[in-house]
Amino acid sequence: MKMDRISLLPNSILCDILSYLPTKEAVSTSILSRRWRHVWKELQVLDIDDTTSRPGLGWEARFASYVNAILARRNADYPIQKFRLTCYEYLESTLTILTWLDAVNGPYLQELYLCLDLVFEIDLPEAILTSPSLKSLVLKHGDYFDCYLKFSNVYLPSLKNLELDGCVDPSKLLSGSPVLENLMLSVPDYGSYVYIPTIQMPRTLKRLIFEDNSTKDNDISHRVIDTPSLEYLYMKIIAKSKLQVSFSDFPNMVEAHLHIHHGRVEHVLWVPKLLVALRETKLLALKHCATECLFNGVTFEFPEFPRLLNLELDVACFNTDFLLNFLHNCHVLEDLVVHVLKIDGS
């Protein structure tokens, strides 16, 4: 019997194809024929999630056995370059997770993605947090995250992409990433027992997505965005108290989105100055609360927007003077979208 053309391809190409599949599906190709029996063992990209084990009594043991089998049976001559682990059910054994991380870590690991629901705190291995080869690190949580990832020493000299969702204090990771370019940071409200006074973004950033709901009543928080090379900005901040934001000019800005929610306008007096810093952007989107800061804040002159092509505004009411003053300084504007919101905010 003649072998099909795909099966005639070398293992390196077959593994490259399989790397785009979840690991469960890649492993299932081993039943196709004798030719495919061991191909998956040379995969250098693993994407594992807990859908392999249905929730119920003993699901964690089944899931752990499955992951252990994958790691034990793969060919160690082909070191893991990308590892993705997603688990939407509570994991009680942090030792098991640390064992897996030790198994996948090595001098060739470039990307690590963890989305976990944990019952207990864990310390990520220092070998990962000081990896010279790691270029992308993603730490996320599921719907019911109730623990924190703790960091000791952090130095990631090659890290270009960092995504943090549910991290109590990102300071060590941010300061330990000297060439970071892409940052997605979401800081939720942890209640009155967690206060993050200062968050300082790395100067090397080119792309920033920042959502901050951590400010506390009667506390003054400080956020530093001194990132002169920034090209993309998405900022969503809920200011429950006075929030100080320091920033540089952004001469390379291409696209900026601002969602600034506040209890009182005096909590966000820096918004007009931020608009001035964003004057070189080509696309600017201001959501309702951001435009409200300009309506009700201190009187200021709109800056010139010499490169602005696209402008999107959400407003509670149509303010002709505000709009004309804005448009007067947008000399090359091509597209204008104005959303006049109803009373219910829709």
N, C-alpha and C positions, 0 to 999 in steps of 0.2 A: 504493500500500500504506500503510495506516494505521500510525503509529508507536505502539509500546506505551507504556503509561502511565509506566513508569519512565523511559524515554528522553525523555519530555516534561518531566521535572523539570529545574530549572536546574543548571548545572555545580556550583554551590556545594554543593547537596544531594547530588549524585552523588559528589562528591569526599569528602564527609563519610561516605558509605556505604563507599566504597572504602578509606578510611583505616583501617578495621577489618580489612582483608585484608593479608596479606604483599604487598610491592610487586610480586613476580613475578606474583601472581594479578591484582593491580590492572592491571598493564600488559597482561596477556593479554586484558582486556576490549576492547582497541583493535581486535580482529578481529571483534567482534560486528556492527558496521555502521559506516557513514560517520559517524553521529552520535557514536559512541563513540571514534573514532580518536584524538582528541587530548585527551579528558577527563582521563586519568591525568596528563597533563603539568602540570595545575594542583594536583596533590596537595601538601599542605603537611605530610604525615606520611609518612615513608619507613621501611619495615621490610625490611631487606635481609639475607639470610643466604646462606651458601655452598652450600646444597643446590642452587642453580642450576647449579653446576659439579661434576660427579662427580670425586672424587679420582683422581689419576693423573698421567701425564706432561703437563705444561703446564696443569694445573688452575688454578694461580695466575694465569697470564696470561689464561685465559678468564674467571675471576672478576673480575679487574681490568678487563677490557674491558667486561664486563656492567655493573659499577658506574659506570664512566666514561660509558657510553652513557646510563644512567639520568640521571645528573647533567647531562650535556651537552644532552639533548633536552627536559628539563622546562622549563616556562615560568618564567623568572626573575622575572616580575611577581608570582609567588606564593611569597614566601619560606618556607623550611622552618621549621616550628615544632617538629616532633618528628622525631628521627633515631635509628634503631635499627640497629646493625650487629653481626651475629653471624657468627663464623667459627671453626669447630671444627678446621680444618686449620692447620698452621704457615704463617704469613705471613713472608716474608723481607724484603720491601720496605717498610720503615717510611716511606720517602718517599711511597709511594703512599697510605698511610693518612693521613699528614699533609695530602696534597693533597685528599683527600676531606673531611677535617675543616675545612679552610679553605673548601671549597666550600659546606658546609652551615652554617657559622657565620655569624651575623649578628644584628642587633638584635632579631629576632623569635624566635630559637631559645629554646624553653622546656624541652625535654626531650632529653637525650642518653643513649643506652644503648650501651655497647661491651662485647662479650664476645668476646675475641680470644686466639688463641694466637700469640705473637710469638717470633721468634728473637733479635731484638736489642732493646735498650732504646730507648724513645722518650720524648721530651719532649712532653707535650700542649701545644698552642699556648696561649700566654699569653692570647690573645684569648678563648679559651673559659674559662680559669681566672679571668678577670676579667670575665666576661660579666654585665652588669647585668640581663639578662632571664632567665637560666637558673634554672629552678625545681626541676628534677630531674636528678641526675647519677648514673648507674649504671656502675661499672667492674668487670667480672668477667672471669674467665679460663676457659679450657677445661680439659680433663682433664690436660694436660701443660704447664702454664704454667711457664716457666723464665726469665722476665725481669721487670723491674720498670718500672712507670710512674713517671717522675721528675717532680717538681713544682718550679717556680720560684716566681714570685709567684702568690699565690692570694687573691682577694677576690671572693666571690659573694654580693652583698647581697640577692638574691631567692631563694636556694636554700632550699627547704623539705624536699626529700627527697634523701638521699645513701645509696648502697649501694656498699660497697667489699668486694671479695673478692680477696685475693691482693696487697694493697697492703703494701709493706714498712714504711712509716712514714706513718700517716694524719694526723700532727700538723698539717701545714700546711693540709690541707683542712678539718680540724675547726676550727682557730682562724680560718680565713678565711671561715667561714659563720656570720654573726652572727644569722640568724633561722632556723636549722635546727630542724626539728621531728621529722623521722623519720630515724633512722639505723639502717642494717643494716651491721654491721662484722664481718668475719671475718678474723682474723689467723692464718695457718697457721704451722706450724713450719718455719722456713727453715734449720734446722741451726745449728751453732755460730758461723757467720760473721755472723749477724744478731741483734742484741740491741736490744729496744725497752724502755728503762727506764721510760718514762712514757707513758701515754695518758690525756688529759683530755677528757672529753665536754663538749660545749657545754651551757651552763646552760639554753638555750631548748628542749631536747628534750622531746617529749611521748611519743615511742615509741622504744624502743631494743631492738634485737636484736644481741647481742654474743657472738661466739664467739672465744675467745683460746686458742691453743695455742702461744704464742710464748715462754713463760717458760723460762728456762734453768737447768740444774743449777748450784747455788752462786751464782746471781745473784739479787738482790732487785729485783723489779719493782713498779711502782706504777701503779694504775689509779684514776682520779678520776671518780666519778659524782656530781657536785654538780649535780643536775638536779631542782629542787624542783617543776617542773611535769609531771614524768613520770607518764604514765597506764598505760603498758604496758612490761613488762620481760621479756625473755627473755635469760638469761645462762648461757652454757656455757663454763666455764673449766677448763683442765687445768693445775694448778699443780704443776710439777716441782720447784720450789724455793719459798722463802718469798715469798709474794705479799701486798703491802699494798694494800688497797682502801679508799679514802675515799669517803664518800657522805653525802648530805644526807638529811633525812626526806623522805618522799614522800606528802604529804597528799592528792594527787589520784590515787593509784594505784588502778587498777581490776583489773589482771590481772598476775600475776608468776609466772614459771617459772624455777626454779633448778636447774642441773646443775653441780655443783662437784666435779670430780675432783681428787684430791690424792695425793701420795706419802706424806705424813705429816700428821696433823691439825694440827700446829703450823704448817704452811704456810698454813692458812686459818682462823686464830683469829678473823677478822672476821665469819664467817658468822652467829653468834648476834646480833651487833649489826645485821647487815643485816636479819635477821628482825624486829627491833624497828623498824627504819626502814620496813619494809613493812606495819606493823600496820593501815594504813587500807585495804588492798586488799580487793577483793570476791572475787577468785579467787586461790588460792595453790596452786602445784604444786611439790612438792619431790621431785626424783629421788633415787635410792638414795644417791649419794655426798653429797648435800646433807643428807639426814636423818642419815647416818653422822656428819657433822660435829657435829650436835647431840647424838647419842648419846655420842660419844667426846670431845667438846670440854670446855671448862670448864663447870662447873655454872652454870646461869643460870635465872632465872624467865621463863616464857613471858609475852610481853606480852599485853595485852588486844587482841582483834581485833573491834572494835565493828561492822564492816561486812562481815565475812567470810561469804559465802554458799556458796562452793564450796571444798572442800579436797581435794587429791589428794596422797597420800603413797606413795612407794616405800620399802619397808623390807626388810631382809635377814631379819629375824625379827620376830614379833609381840611388841611390847613394850607391855604393858598400861599400866604407869605412865606411859610417854612419851605414849601416846595419850590417856589420861584427863587428864593435865596440860594437853595441848594443847587438847582439847575443852572443858575447864573454862572457858577464856578465849574461846571462840567462841560468843557468846550468841545470834547470829541465824543460825547455820549451817543450811543447808537440804540440801546434798548432801555426802556424804563417800565418797571412794573410796580404799581402801587396797590396794595391790599388795604381796603378800608374795612376794619374789623367791626363786627356787630358788638352789642353790649356784652354778650356772653363770651366774647373773645373768638368767635368762629369766623 
